[in-house]
Amino acid sequence: MAERVDDLLERGNGWAERIRDRVIHLPPELTALVLHLGRAGTFWDWHYKVDAAWKRETKALLKTDGARELVTEAVRALAADGSLHDCTDPNVTWQDLGAKSDRSPTRDLANGFALAAGYLTRGASPAELEGLVADLLTVARKNAHVLDGYYKRDDDLSGAVFTALADLSAVEALWSLHREVQPGAHSHRHLAKMVKKTATRLGVPPHQLQERTVLTHGVDADGTLRLGWIGRGAVWLNVPYEALITVCDSGRVTVDWTDVDEGGTVTRTTTPFRSPTGFKTKYLPHNVDVTRRLARTIEDTLSAERRRLYALREENRLWPYAEWAHYYRDHPLTGIVARALIWEYEMGPGIWTAGLPHPAGCLTLDGRTHAVTGAARVRLWNPTRATPAQVAEVRAFLAAREVHQPYDQTSHAT
């Protein structure tokens, strides 16, 4: 039996070498589990479907003593170093990093272990589940071009992890990945499906699902997205020139095109983001158009967020401060809109203070910065709850600071 397990472990594969001693000398019941997990490739492909019979057999084999520890250790080893592919050489080309990996017994076994991790909820302590979810997150990030470095993309393994996290009801982890994994990855569609499925099962209201799944398109917290060749920009998209997409506080999107073959000449354009003269001839149309499409997509998301937050003016929504700060104030795109609006912060029971979002809490209308605790509540300021004097104070405050609001909050005052 040990020789059959050894056949699943490719010589020279980093992950296979890390687990070899752990899996080749096992009791018969655990050996049967490993061999069964190695057969995941008979059904697990780009369709991301789990065979019902395989799943039943997996759950039955996981009842064996030591099975939980074995799967946990295999996933932890999968999260270590270069994950499954150990592709960390900066001399490896982007084509190699992005090319679909050939199916192999080791890849099938990795997919099997990842899927099996989703069935470990029963009998696990909160600490054990937290560690397992953290390892699965690392595996997903390395194999879906999220982390900086030269990790080879593996949509099959990423998809297996997304499925496992859904089975574990790890919705917070899925929301994090939804923000980090770019739609260009084939597995992103499966990720979105797992997010929706898990949220529905847990009873997450539609409005919460909507605000937690606003795409970032790779824009950093400072409102910028840098593109270039390997090591010069986003790890999930490379182009033979350099481009800097910037989302200004006003909501304006710009693209700075750098002609790397002409001494680094920089040309800034705005919508429709036309490239500099000669760029398409020199760098090829498909390479140039990918930046233009991305900039337009970012603009579209910003417009959608303006409309969504405008609609909130008619609602009386309340958010815990920490949750609101994460999904509104600090989101790279939603934050552009949210930070230009007046919000109210509950400083005490029934005591609401109006102000602009601030990294330390809120900037009140009298110009002071107040700290806000994570348990405090936040709501969108509405002029219908304010007196004429308070509305005038807000208008003066915004004018003095030259705040460009996505819509005039004070215009609804009666």
Secondary structure per residue as TSV (DSSP state, phi and psi in degrees):
chain	resnum	aa	ss	phi	psi
A	1	M	-	360.0	-36.4
A	2	A	H	-62.4	-36.7
A	3	E	H	-65.0	-36.0
A	4	R	H	-67.0	-41.0
A	5	V	H	-63.9	-41.4
A	6	D	H	-60.7	-29.0
A	7	D	T	-65.4	-20.8
A	8	L	T	-81.0	-11.4
A	9	L	S	-108.7	106.4
A	10	E	-	-67.4	135.2
A	11	R	T	-67.8	132.3
A	12	G	T	91.0	-13.6
A	13	N	-	-77.3	127.1
A	14	G	H	-57.9	-47.3
A	15	W	H	-66.1	-42.4
A	16	A	H	-59.9	-39.7
A	17	E	H	-69.7	-33.4
A	18	R	H	-69.0	-29.7
A	19	I	H	-104.8	-3.4
A	20	R	H	-54.8	-53.5
A	21	D	H	-64.0	-24.5
A	22	R	H	-78.4	-27.7
A	23	V	H	-112.3	-9.4
A	24	I	S	-92.7	-10.6
A	25	H	S	-125.5	66.7
A	26	L	-	-112.7	158.9
A	27	P	-	-60.0	158.4
A	28	P	H	-54.0	-39.0
A	29	E	H	-66.0	-40.8
A	30	L	H	-75.4	-32.2
A	31	T	H	-62.5	-40.3
A	32	A	H	-61.7	-36.9
A	33	L	H	-63.4	-46.7
A	34	V	H	-61.9	-45.8
A	35	L	H	-62.7	-37.5
A	36	H	H	-66.4	-44.1
A	37	L	H	-63.3	-31.4
A	38	G	G	-69.2	-12.7
A	39	R	G	-92.6	10.2
A	40	A	G	-59.9	-27.8
A	41	G	G	-67.8	-11.8
A	42	T	G	-71.0	-12.7
A	43	F	T	-139.7	-24.3
A	44	W	-	-84.5	104.9
A	45	D	S	-138.9	-156.2
A	46	W	T	-66.9	-8.2
A	47	H	T	-78.3	-17.8
A	48	Y	-	55.7	47.6
A	49	K	-	-107.6	136.8
A	50	V	-	-101.4	121.7
A	51	D	-	-66.9	131.0
A	52	A	H	-62.4	-42.3
A	53	A	H	-65.9	-41.2
A	54	W	H	-62.2	-40.8
A	55	K	H	-64.4	-43.0
A	56	R	H	-62.3	-43.9
A	57	E	H	-65.3	-38.6
A	58	T	H	-60.9	-48.2
A	59	K	H	-61.6	-36.8
A	60	A	H	-66.6	-43.1
A	61	L	H	-69.6	-27.5
A	62	L	T	-70.7	-9.6
A	63	K	T	-79.0	-9.2
A	64	T	S	-67.3	141.0
A	65	D	T	-57.2	130.2
A	66	G	T	89.8	-8.2
A	67	A	H	-66.8	-42.6
A	68	R	H	-59.9	-46.1
A	69	E	H	-64.3	-38.2
A	70	L	H	-63.1	-46.8
A	71	V	H	-65.2	-42.7
A	72	T	H	-60.7	-43.2
A	73	E	H	-67.2	-38.0
A	74	A	H	-65.2	-40.2
A	75	V	H	-68.2	-39.0
A	76	R	H	-63.2	-40.4
A	77	A	H	-66.4	-31.4
A	78	L	H	-69.4	-29.5
A	79	A	H	-80.5	-17.3
A	80	A	S	-78.2	158.0
A	81	D	T	49.5	-125.0
A	82	G	T	-93.3	21.9
A	83	S	T	63.6	-137.9
A	84	L	T	-75.6	-35.7
A	85	H	T	-101.0	-13.8
A	86	D	T	50.5	37.2
A	87	C	-	-94.4	77.5
A	88	T	-	-115.6	12.2
A	89	D	-	-82.5	117.9
A	90	P	T	-65.3	-10.9
A	91	N	T	-85.8	-8.6
A	92	V	S	-69.0	136.4
A	93	T	-	-76.9	159.1
A	94	W	H	-61.1	-35.3
A	95	Q	H	-61.3	-39.0
A	96	D	H	-67.6	-39.6
A	97	L	H	-67.4	-36.3
A	98	G	H	-92.1	-15.0
A	99	A	S	-66.5	144.1
A	100	K	-	-66.8	132.2
A	101	S	-	-74.1	145.3
A	102	D	-	-69.9	147.0
A	103	R	-	-68.4	138.4
A	104	S	-	-146.3	161.0
A	105	P	H	-58.5	-35.1
A	106	T	H	-69.2	-41.0
A	107	R	H	-63.8	-40.5
A	108	D	H	-62.1	-40.7
A	109	L	H	-66.0	-40.4
A	110	A	H	-62.3	-43.8
A	111	N	H	-61.1	-40.3
A	112	G	H	-63.7	-44.1
A	113	F	H	-63.8	-41.4
A	114	A	H	-62.5	-45.1
A	115	L	H	-64.4	-41.0
A	116	A	H	-63.0	-30.7
A	117	A	H	-59.7	-27.1
A	118	G	T	-71.6	-11.5
A	119	Y	T	-103.6	17.8
A	120	L	-	-100.2	15.3
A	121	T	-	-65.4	-45.9
A	122	R	T	-61.6	124.4
A	123	G	T	81.8	-0.8
A	124	A	-	-87.9	143.0
A	125	S	-	-79.1	159.8
A	126	P	H	-55.5	-39.1
A	127	A	H	-65.8	-40.1
A	128	E	H	-64.1	-43.6
A	129	L	H	-65.9	-38.4
A	130	E	H	-62.0	-43.4
A	131	G	H	-65.6	-40.3
A	132	L	H	-63.6	-44.9
A	133	V	H	-63.0	-39.9
A	134	A	H	-62.3	-42.0
A	135	D	H	-66.2	-41.6
A	136	L	H	-62.8	-38.6
A	137	L	H	-59.8	-43.5
A	138	T	H	-63.2	-43.0
A	139	V	H	-60.2	-45.1
A	140	A	H	-62.4	-44.7
A	141	R	H	-64.7	-37.7
A	142	K	H	-71.0	-33.0
A	143	N	H	-97.3	2.9
A	144	A	T	-123.2	22.2
A	145	H	T	56.6	48.6
A	146	V	-	-101.3	-45.4
A	147	L	S	-81.3	145.3
A	148	D	S	-62.8	142.7
A	149	G	S	131.3	-176.0
A	150	Y	-	-112.7	60.2
A	151	Y	-	-90.2	131.0
A	152	K	-	-74.0	134.2
A	153	R	-	-71.8	139.0
A	154	D	-	-139.7	97.8
A	155	D	H	-66.4	-34.0
A	156	D	H	-62.5	-47.4
A	157	L	H	-69.1	-40.7
A	158	S	H	-58.9	-45.3
A	159	G	H	-61.7	-37.9
A	160	A	H	-63.6	-40.2
A	161	V	H	-66.4	-41.8
A	162	F	H	-58.8	-41.8
A	163	T	H	-64.4	-42.7
A	164	A	H	-63.3	-43.1
A	165	L	H	-63.7	-36.1
A	166	A	H	-65.8	-42.2
A	167	D	H	-63.3	-30.6
A	168	L	T	-84.6	-0.6
A	169	S	T	57.6	32.4
A	170	A	-	-84.8	69.5
A	171	V	H	-68.2	-34.5
A	172	E	H	-62.9	-41.4
A	173	A	H	-64.3	-40.3
A	174	L	H	-65.1	-39.2
A	175	W	H	-63.9	-40.2
A	176	S	H	-61.2	-44.9
A	177	L	H	-66.0	-34.9
A	178	H	H	-62.5	-32.6
A	179	R	H	-76.3	-30.2
A	180	E	H	-94.1	-37.8
A	181	V	S	-79.9	127.1
A	182	Q	-	-82.9	147.4
A	183	P	T	-58.5	-18.2
A	184	G	T	-64.8	-22.9
A	185	A	S	-73.0	135.4
A	186	H	T	-58.9	-35.0
A	187	S	T	-75.3	-7.8
A	188	H	H	-63.1	-35.6
A	189	R	H	-62.1	-40.3
A	190	H	H	-67.2	-38.4
A	191	L	H	-59.5	-46.8
A	192	A	H	-60.4	-37.6
A	193	K	H	-65.4	-42.7
A	194	M	H	-66.9	-36.9
A	195	V	H	-61.4	-49.6
A	196	K	H	-64.0	-42.9
A	197	K	H	-61.8	-45.5
A	198	T	H	-67.5	-42.7
A	199	A	H	-62.1	-40.9
A	200	T	H	-63.6	-44.7
A	201	R	H	-63.2	-34.4
A	202	L	T	-87.8	-0.5
A	203	G	T	74.6	28.9
A	204	V	-	-70.4	126.2
A	205	P	-	-60.9	148.2
A	206	P	H	-54.6	-38.1
A	207	H	H	-68.0	-31.9
A	208	Q	H	-71.4	-40.4
A	209	L	H	-59.8	-40.8
A	210	Q	H	-63.1	-45.8
A	211	E	H	-75.1	-21.1
A	212	R	H	-88.0	-8.2
A	213	T	T	-118.5	24.2
A	214	V	-	-72.6	122.3
A	215	L	-	-69.2	149.3
A	216	T	-	-98.0	-20.9
A	217	H	T	57.6	24.1
A	218	G	T	85.2	0.6
A	219	V	-	-68.2	131.5
A	220	D	-	-77.9	173.6
A	221	A	T	-60.4	-27.3
A	222	D	T	-84.7	6.0
A	223	G	S	84.0	16.9
A	224	T	E	-122.5	154.8
A	225	L	E	-139.5	117.3
A	226	R	E	-102.4	131.4
A	227	L	E	-117.9	147.4
A	228	G	B	-179.3	-163.9
A	229	W	S	-80.6	178.8
A	230	I	T	-53.2	128.8
A	231	G	T	84.5	-0.3
A	232	R	S	-117.5	6.9
A	233	G	S	-178.8	-152.3
A	234	A	-	-56.4	138.9
A	235	V	T	-76.2	-17.8
A	236	W	T	-97.6	-1.9
A	237	L	-	-152.3	122.4
A	238	N	B	-121.4	140.5
A	239	V	-	-133.1	154.5
A	240	P	S	-81.6	10.4
A	241	Y	S	-129.5	-171.8
A	242	E	E	-120.5	142.4
A	243	A	E	-143.4	141.4
A	244	L	E	-122.4	111.9
A	245	I	E	-92.8	126.6
A	246	T	E	-125.2	131.5
A	247	V	E	-104.9	109.8
A	248	C	-	-76.5	163.2
A	249	D	T	-59.6	-26.1
A	250	S	T	-76.6	-8.5
A	251	G	S	93.7	-2.3
A	252	R	-	-76.3	136.4
A	253	V	E	-108.0	131.9
A	254	T	E	-127.8	156.5
A	255	V	E	-125.6	123.4
A	256	D	E	-99.3	112.2
A	257	W	E	-93.8	127.5
A	258	T	E	-111.7	118.6
A	259	D	E	-83.8	96.8
A	260	V	T	-69.0	-18.5
A	261	D	T	-90.2	-4.0
A	262	E	T	-124.4	44.6
A	263	G	T	72.4	17.7
A	264	G	T	80.7	27.1
A	265	T	E	-61.2	131.0
A	266	V	E	-110.9	132.7
A	267	T	E	-127.4	127.0
A	268	R	E	-100.1	134.1
A	269	T	E	-133.4	157.5
A	270	T	E	-119.6	-177.6
A	271	T	T	-50.6	131.3
A	272	P	T	-89.1	22.2
A	273	F	T	62.5	47.1
A	274	R	-	-65.9	142.1
A	275	S	-	-80.6	158.7
A	276	P	-	-61.0	157.3
A	277	T	T	-56.2	129.3
A	278	G	T	89.1	-8.0
A	279	F	H	-63.4	-45.3
A	280	K	H	-67.2	-34.7
A	281	T	H	-67.1	-41.9
A	282	K	H	-77.7	-42.3
A	283	Y	H	-110.1	3.1
A	284	L	-	77.3	137.2
A	285	P	H	-56.4	-41.9
A	286	H	H	-66.6	-30.6
A	287	N	H	-71.6	-36.7
A	288	V	H	-74.6	-42.1
A	289	D	H	-64.8	-28.0
A	290	V	H	-64.7	-35.1
A	291	T	H	-71.0	-42.3
A	292	R	H	-61.7	-44.0
A	293	R	H	-63.3	-39.9
A	294	L	H	-65.5	-42.5
A	295	A	H	-63.1	-41.0
A	296	R	H	-67.2	-37.0
A	297	T	H	-63.9	-40.1
A	298	I	H	-62.5	-42.1
A	299	E	H	-60.6	-41.7
A	300	D	H	-63.5	-41.7
A	301	T	H	-65.0	-40.7
A	302	L	H	-60.8	-43.3
A	303	S	H	-63.1	-41.3
A	304	A	H	-63.7	-38.4
A	305	E	H	-70.3	-34.1
A	306	R	H	-61.3	-44.4
A	307	R	H	-66.1	-39.3
A	308	R	H	-66.5	-44.1
A	309	L	H	-72.9	-28.1
A	310	Y	H	-64.0	-39.8
A	311	A	H	-66.4	-24.7
A	312	L	G	-67.9	-16.7
A	313	R	G	-63.2	-23.9
A	314	E	G	-91.6	-4.1
A	315	E	S	-105.3	160.7
A	316	N	-	-112.4	53.7
A	317	R	-	-73.7	144.2
A	318	L	-	-123.8	137.5
A	319	W	E	-124.4	141.1
A	320	P	E	-61.5	140.1
A	321	Y	H	-56.0	-46.7
A	322	A	H	-61.1	-40.7
A	323	E	H	-66.8	-45.0
A	324	W	H	-62.4	-42.1
A	325	A	I	-61.8	-39.0
A	326	H	I	-70.7	-45.9
A	327	Y	I	-93.4	-12.5
A	328	Y	I	-119.8	-71.2
A	329	R	I	-58.0	-43.2
A	330	D	T	-97.8	-1.4
A	331	H	S	-70.2	134.2
A	332	P	T	-56.2	-30.7
A	333	L	T	-108.4	-49.7
A	334	T	H	-56.9	-36.1
A	335	G	H	-62.1	-30.6
A	336	I	H	-58.7	-40.3
A	337	V	H	-78.7	-47.4
A	338	A	H	-64.1	-36.7
A	339	R	T	-73.5	-10.3
A	340	A	T	-100.7	7.4
A	341	L	S	-111.1	154.0
A	342	I	-	-85.5	130.4
A	343	W	E	-121.1	163.0
A	344	E	E	-115.5	136.7
A	345	Y	E	-118.6	132.6
A	346	E	E	-84.0	102.0
A	347	M	E	-81.5	-16.0
A	348	G	E	-163.8	171.4
A	349	P	T	-54.8	111.8
A	350	G	T	75.6	5.5
A	351	I	E	-105.6	109.6
A	352	W	E	-109.6	133.3
A	353	T	E	-120.6	127.0
A	354	A	E	-87.3	146.7
A	355	G	E	177.3	175.8
A	356	L	E	-88.4	149.2
A	357	P	E	-59.4	142.6
A	358	H	E	-141.8	145.6
A	359	P	T	-54.5	-30.4
A	360	A	T	-89.6	-8.1
A	361	G	E	153.4	-95.9
A	362	C	E	-147.6	150.1
A	363	L	E	-100.6	108.8
A	364	T	E	-78.1	168.9
A	365	L	T	-65.8	-18.4
A	366	D	T	-90.6	8.2
A	367	G	S	86.8	7.0
A	368	R	-	-97.7	152.2
A	369	T	E	-99.7	127.6
A	370	H	E	-115.6	135.7
A	371	A	E	-75.6	144.8
A	372	V	-	-126.2	131.5
A	373	T	-	-79.8	156.8
A	374	G	T	-62.6	-25.3
A	375	A	T	-85.1	-11.4
A	376	A	S	-66.0	161.5
A	377	R	E	-106.8	153.5
A	378	V	E	-130.8	143.8
A	379	R	E	-144.2	158.4
A	380	L	E	-74.2	132.1
A	381	W	-	-64.8	135.4
A	382	N	-	-128.4	124.7
A	383	P	G	-63.5	-19.8
A	384	T	G	-70.1	-15.9
A	385	R	G	-95.5	-1.1
A	386	A	S	-109.1	156.9
A	387	T	-	-81.5	162.3
A	388	P	H	-55.1	-36.4
A	389	A	H	-66.3	-39.5
A	390	Q	H	-68.5	-37.7
A	391	V	H	-62.7	-42.8
A	392	A	H	-63.7	-36.3
A	393	E	H	-64.9	-41.2
A	394	V	H	-64.0	-43.4
A	395	R	H	-60.1	-45.3
A	396	A	H	-65.2	-39.1
A	397	F	H	-62.3	-47.3
A	398	L	H	-66.7	-39.7
A	399	A	H	-66.1	-41.2
A	400	A	H	-63.6	-31.9
A	401	R	T	-99.3	4.2
A	402	E	T	51.9	46.6
A	403	V	-	-79.1	124.7
A	404	H	-	-93.8	98.4
A	405	Q	-	-78.5	148.0
A	406	P	S	-65.7	-24.0
A	407	Y	S	-156.1	157.2
A	408	D	-	-78.4	105.6
A	409	Q	G	-65.4	-28.1
A	410	T	G	-83.7	-8.0
A	411	S	G	-72.8	-12.1
A	412	H	G	-93.5	4.7
A	413	A	-	-68.0	143.7
A	414	T	-	-105.8	360.0
